[in-house]
């Protein structure tokens, strides 16, 4: 009724907008959606649940399930909440913060007991909805000492610094960077910022054309590297936004008849499953995904069971794992 009053329509029109939106005038739908967002209204699709009783479900929304990037953290998070008697509902938003908001609403309509999100960058509508519904929530993968949201993760800016520092300490000064779009992706943005800060702190500037953008795709990362390798002046080392991009970068270097690390050193970030088994093994900054998922699952279920709203911030340790894709510049 509150939505109908705010949108100045009948309750039946609101119901129709939810269940059969194609039968409602677009302008009317827009007015109803504005009222829904303003009020933080959530339909109860689990109305059969006993009032006040937990449904023992937790929603996890990740940017993608198309790569191994989040596989390990998802598995350990799922194991941790399972031990506490909760079931996982998972969704992906494809790096769209607007779609993430829609996913959160759908999970809340099913009356999940808690929400886990990746990263600390979300739309204002998302933050407002979480406040309005007073839903226990946690941010996974990112750490910030000033976060207003409970978080369990890594300092991604420091991860970028560690990757660049390894190459700089190995004597490299001609350094290229391959990172995904930073739009709506605070992990990528902070890693890139950290790498650039470390490079500039050593009095080094990245040449024009040596900073390339690639999504989390081996194929597209391979293509992005080829241009750098074809120029008269090419970098002697590459910092990659994560291990998927690093793998593509290695293929791109090799496709031009060059060797890794003989001609070009490559470092990734993440240390995903399989990075050790590459030939040569990938040098990378290890982010302990299993620990992050486990701690996040334990902390979130603890919030739900205790019905508290403790603001905690857990920072995991990072480590540069040196393998076979980097070498000192002689």
C-alpha positions in Angstrom: 0.0 0.0 0.0 2.8 2.4 0.8 4.3 2.0 -2.7 0.9 2.6 -4.3 0.4 5.8 -2.3 3.9 7.1 -3.0 3.5 6.4 -6.8 -0.1 7.6 -6.8 -1.5 4.4 -8.3 -3.7 1.6 -7.1 -2.3 -1.5 -5.3 -3.4 -3.6 -8.2 -1.2 -1.5 -10.5 1.8 -2.0 -8.3 1.2 -5.8 -8.3 0.8 -5.8 -12.1 4.1 -3.8 -12.4 5.9 -6.5 -10.4 4.3 -9.6 -12.0 3.4 -8.4 -15.5 5.4 -5.2 -16.3 4.7 -5.4 -20.0 1.0 -4.7 -19.1 1.9 -1.4 -17.4 2.5 1.9 -19.0 6.3 2.6 -19.0 5.9 6.0 -17.4 3.8 4.4 -14.6 6.4 1.7 -14.2 9.1 4.3 -13.8 7.1 6.1 -11.1 6.5 2.9 -9.2 10.2 2.0 -9.5 11.2 5.4 -8.0 8.8 4.8 -5.1 10.1 1.3 -4.5 13.7 2.6 -4.4 12.9 5.5 -2.2 11.0 3.4 0.3 13.4 0.4 0.1 10.5 -1.8 -0.4 11.1 -5.6 -0.8 8.5 -8.1 -1.9 8.3 -11.1 0.4 8.5 -14.1 -2.1 9.1 -16.3 0.9 5.9 -15.4 2.6 5.4 -19.0 3.6 8.3 -18.7 6.0 7.4 -18.3 9.6 7.6 -14.6 10.7 10.8 -13.8 12.5 12.5 -17.1 11.7 15.7 -17.3 9.7 15.5 -19.0 6.3 19.2 -20.2 6.7 20.2 -18.8 3.3 22.9 -16.3 2.4 23.3 -14.5 -0.9 26.6 -14.0 -2.5 26.9 -11.7 -5.5 30.1 -11.8 -7.5 31.2 -9.8 -10.7 31.6 -13.0 -12.7 31.7 -16.8 -12.5 33.2 -17.1 -15.9 36.8 -17.4 -14.8 38.7 -18.9 -11.9 39.1 -15.5 -10.4 36.5 -16.0 -7.6 36.2 -19.8 -7.7 38.4 -20.4 -4.6 36.8 -17.7 -2.5 33.3 -18.9 -3.4 34.1 -22.4 -2.5 35.6 -21.6 0.9 32.9 -19.1 1.7 30.3 -21.8 0.8 32.0 -24.4 3.0 32.2 -22.0 6.0 28.5 -21.0 5.9 27.5 -24.7 5.3 29.3 -25.6 8.6 27.1 -23.0 10.3 23.9 -24.5 8.7 23.4 -22.0 6.0 22.8 -22.5 2.2 24.4 -20.3 -0.4 22.5 -18.5 -3.2 24.9 -17.1 -5.8 24.4 -14.5 -8.5 26.7 -12.5 -10.8 26.3 -8.9 -12.1 28.9 -8.8 -14.9 30.7 -5.8 -13.5 27.5 -3.7 -13.6 26.8 -1.9 -10.2 23.2 -1.2 -11.4 22.7 -4.9 -12.1 24.2 -5.7 -8.7 21.5 -3.6 -7.1 18.8 -5.6 -9.0 20.5 -8.9 -7.9 20.4 -7.7 -4.2 16.7 -6.9 -4.5 15.9 -10.3 -5.9 17.9 -12.1 -3.1 16.1 -10.0 -0.5 12.8 -10.8 -2.0 13.6 -14.4 -1.2 14.4 -13.3 2.4 18.0 -14.3 2.6 19.5 -13.8 6.0 22.6 -12.1 4.9 24.3 -10.6 1.8 28.0 -10.9 0.7 29.4 -8.6 -2.0 32.7 -8.4 -3.7 34.6 -5.2 -3.2 33.7 -1.9 -1.4 32.5 0.0 -4.4 28.7 -0.2 -4.9 26.0 2.1 -6.0 24.4 4.6 -3.6 21.1 2.7 -4.2 22.7 -0.5 -3.0 24.1 1.1 0.2 20.7 2.7 0.9 18.8 -0.5 0.4 21.1 -2.4 2.8 20.6 0.3 5.4 16.8 0.4 4.9 16.5 -3.4 5.2 19.0 -3.6 8.0 20.4 -6.8 6.4 23.6 -8.3 7.7 26.2 -7.8 5.0 29.9 -8.1 4.3 32.4 -7.1 1.6 34.7 -9.8 0.4 38.1 -9.4 -1.3 38.8 -5.8 -0.4 40.1 -4.3 2.8 39.9 -0.7 3.9 40.7 0.6 7.3 38.0 3.3 6.9 35.2 1.1 5.4 31.7 1.7 6.7 30.9 -1.9 5.8 32.3 -5.0 7.4 35.1 -6.3 5.1 37.4 -9.3 4.8 40.0 -9.0 2.1 43.3 -7.6 0.8 44.7 -4.2 0.5 44.7 -4.2 -3.3 46.7 -1.0 -3.6 49.5 -2.8 -1.7 49.1 -5.8 -4.1 49.8 -3.5 -7.0 52.8 -2.0 -5.2 54.3 -5.4 -4.4 54.0 -6.5 -8.1 55.7 -3.3 -9.4 58.3 -3.4 -6.6 59.4 -6.9 -7.6 60.1 -5.8 -11.1 61.8 -2.6 -10.1 64.1 -4.4 -7.6 65.0 -6.7 -10.4 66.4 -3.7 -12.3 63.5 -3.2 -14.8 62.7 0.4 -15.7 60.9 -0.2 -19.0 57.6 -1.5 -17.5 54.2 -1.9 -19.2 50.9 -2.4 -17.5 47.8 -4.4 -18.5 44.7 -4.0 -16.4 41.0 -4.3 -16.8 38.6 -1.4 -16.9 38.5 0.3 -13.5 34.9 1.4 -14.0 32.9 -0.2 -11.1 35.9 -2.3 -10.2 37.7 -1.0 -7.1 40.0 -4.0 -7.0 41.5 -3.2 -10.5 41.6 0.6 -9.8 43.5 0.2 -6.5 46.0 -2.3 -7.9 46.7 0.0 -10.8 47.1 3.0 -8.6 49.4 1.1 -6.3 51.6 -0.1 -9.2 51.8 3.4 -10.6 52.6 4.9 -7.2 55.5 2.4 -6.8 56.8 3.0 -10.3 56.8 6.8 -10.0 58.4 6.6 -6.5 61.4 5.1 -8.3 61.5 8.0 -10.7 60.1 5.9 -13.6 57.4 6.9 -16.0 55.3 4.5 -18.1 55.6 5.3 -21.8 52.7 6.1 -24.0 51.1 2.9 -25.3 52.6 0.8 -22.6 49.5 1.0 -20.4 46.9 -1.3 -22.0 43.3 -2.2 -21.0 42.0 -5.8 -21.2 39.1 -7.5 -19.6 39.6 -10.8 -17.7 40.3 -12.7 -20.9 43.3 -14.6 -22.0 42.5 -14.0 -25.6 42.1 -10.2 -25.3 45.1 -9.8 -23.0 47.1 -11.7 -25.6 46.0 -9.2 -28.3 46.7 -6.2 -26.0 50.3 -7.3 -25.5 51.0 -7.8 -29.2 51.0 -4.1 -30.0 53.6 -3.4 -27.3 55.8 -6.2 -28.6 55.6 -5.0 -32.2 56.9 -1.5 -31.4 60.5 -0.5 -31.9 60.7 0.2 -28.1 59.1 -2.6 -26.1 58.9 -3.0 -22.3 61.2 -5.5 -20.6 58.6 -6.3 -18.0 54.8 -6.3 -17.6 52.6 -5.8 -14.5 49.2 -7.5 -15.0 46.0 -6.8 -13.1 45.5 -10.5 -12.3 46.8 -14.0 -13.2 44.2 -14.5 -16.1 45.6 -11.4 -17.8 49.1 -12.4 -17.0 48.6 -15.8 -18.8 47.3 -14.0 -21.9 50.2 -11.6 -21.7 52.7 -14.5 -21.7 51.0 -16.0 -24.8 51.1 -12.5 -26.5 54.8 -12.2 -25.9 55.5 -15.7 -27.1 53.3 -15.2 -30.2 55.9 -12.6 -31.3 58.8 -15.0 -31.1 60.0 -13.6 -27.8 60.6 -15.6 -24.6 59.4 -15.2 -21.0 61.3 -14.3 -19.0 64.3 -14.1 -21.3 63.0 -11.1 -23.3 60.1 -10.0 -21.1 59.3 -10.6 -17.5 55.6 -11.0 -16.5 54.0 -10.8 -13.0 50.4 -11.3 -12.1 48.2 -10.8 -9.0 46.1 -13.4 -7.3 48.0 -16.8 -7.4 44.9 -18.6 -8.7 44.8 -22.4 -9.0 46.9 -23.3 -12.0 49.3 -20.4 -11.8 51.9 -22.7 -10.1 51.5 -25.3 -12.8 52.1 -23.0 -15.8 55.4 -23.4 -17.7 57.2 -21.4 -16.6 55.4 -21.0 -13.3 53.8 -17.6 -12.9 55.4 -15.0 -10.6 52.5 -13.4 -8.8 51.3 -11.6 -5.7 49.4 -14.2 -3.6 46.0 -13.1 -2.3 44.9 -15.9 0.1 41.4 -16.5 -1.4 40.7 -19.6 0.7 41.4 -17.7 3.9 39.3 -14.7 2.8 36.3 -16.9 2.0 36.5 -18.9 5.2 36.8 -15.9 7.5 34.1 -14.0 5.6 31.7 -16.9 5.9 32.4 -17.3 9.6 32.1 -13.6 10.3 28.8 -13.2 8.4 27.1 -16.2 9.9 28.3 -14.9 13.3 26.5 -11.6 12.6 23.3 -13.3 11.6 23.2 -15.7 14.6 24.1 -13.1 17.2 21.9 -10.5 15.5 24.6 -7.9 16.0 25.8 -5.3 13.6 29.5 -5.3 14.5 31.7 -3.3 12.1 34.9 -5.4 11.7 37.7 -5.1 9.1 39.9 -8.0 8.5 43.1 -7.6 6.4 44.8 -10.6 5.0 48.5 -10.9 4.4 50.0 -10.6 0.9 53.1 -12.2 -0.5 55.1 -12.0 -3.7 55.6 -15.5 -5.0 58.6 -15.6 -7.3 58.6 -18.3 -9.9 59.8 -18.6 -13.5 58.2 -15.7 -15.4 60.4 -12.9 -14.0 64.2 -12.5 -13.9 66.7 -9.8 -13.0 67.5 -7.5 -15.8 71.2 -8.0 -16.7 
